[in-house]
Structure formats: structure tokens, C-alpha cells
């Protein structure tokens, strides 16, 4: 008897990293899982690794028409959503003097606009009492050189949760932010252009994180499962840091 038995979960950005680890865990706990990803080959591989409870829908959440297509698939199967994990996002380093409009737009279109419309367009399909999980970041509350646009986008995610719990209160829908620290995902490692730079970034994380290491995606997925399940039935509007202590000191 899994914690999400007979539940329906939608996870954006579910083809790699934290999203994929969460989809695998949610399915293991009994949920029917719909995942999105931008690259078809990776999406197909993810669905195969999750198993028969998974459905993949290719799309980019920065495009509202792709979000519509996601919910058309869910609705066509007469599914109501119990868990919405608005996880898709991304960013890149850019020092202040080098930030241009394209960099700003790409980051905010995915992280802010994409999250907004992922949640808004899900409302007709969400069960009363559903759990919404938004992926934030320690970067939303700490300063990181050359990461200001990404950090600002994640601060916006935290603000969304505070407002949405009030708007969705009549339906008993909970909204919480999951803020991972540095996690060993393909996206995290792709932030640096060379293996040497990557090792330097890993060493910086090890030296500034009390637990002395990066997280594994499954460790963040376990926190997502808590927020998705009845175990967190009275948890609402929080920012839950899964960061090894890095943003706490």
C-alpha cells in the first residue's frame, strides 16, 4: 500500500534529474505519473525507466500551448490531478555586466511564466485537497555571484506560494516550495563549461555545505514525496530546504 496509491501526479521536467527521480518514486508508491520533457529521446527513456504507470508528453513549459497540450492528454484520460509538481526550470551563470534581454527572458519565461501557467492551467483538473509542489532553490534566498537572474526567478516562486495558498484555500489545495541545494543532476553539472570548472564548483559546494557534499536526486525526491502525500496534510505555504544546511549557515 503505497503512499500515493491510486493517485495521479503530474511532474514537469520529469525526464531527468530531480523530476525523474521523483517520478520513479511516486510510481513506486502507487501513483499514475504524467511527466514532461523537451527532448523526445530522453522523455522516452524516462518513461521506460519509470514503468507502466508513466505517460510522457513532450513540451516546453515556457510555451503555454505546450502546457495546454499536457493537460489535454491528462483530461482525455479522464484523470483528476492529486499532485502537481511544477519542477521544470533552469538557468545559467551570467555576471551583471553581461546580462542581456535574451538571458533574462529565457530564465523568467521558464521559471516564472512557466510555473505560473503550469499551475493556472491545471486548476480545472486539480482535485480539491490536492498538493502543489513548486521547485524553488537555495539561490532564491542567498546571494550567488553571476546567478542573479536565476536567483530572482526562484524568489518569485516563493512569493507565488504565499499568495496561492490564500486563493486556493477554499478548495483545500496546499502549495509548498521545495528548495533543493546543489544536487548532482545533468542540469547542475552543465552549468560549468569544463570538467575543471565543474570540479571547482563541486569543491565550493563541499566547503560551504555542512554535510560536505552534493545531494543525490533521490534525496530530493523523498522530500517531494513527503509534500505530495498525506504525511504533510497540515503543511502549507512553506519553503522546505533540502540543502544539506548550505542556506542555513
Beta strands, then each sheet from edge to edge (+ up, - down):
strand 1: 8-11
strand 2: 32-37
strand 3: 54-58
strand 4: 81-86
strand 5: 126-135
strand 6: 174-180
strand 7: 239-242
sheet 1: 3+ 2+ 1+ 4+ 5+ 6+ 7+
end
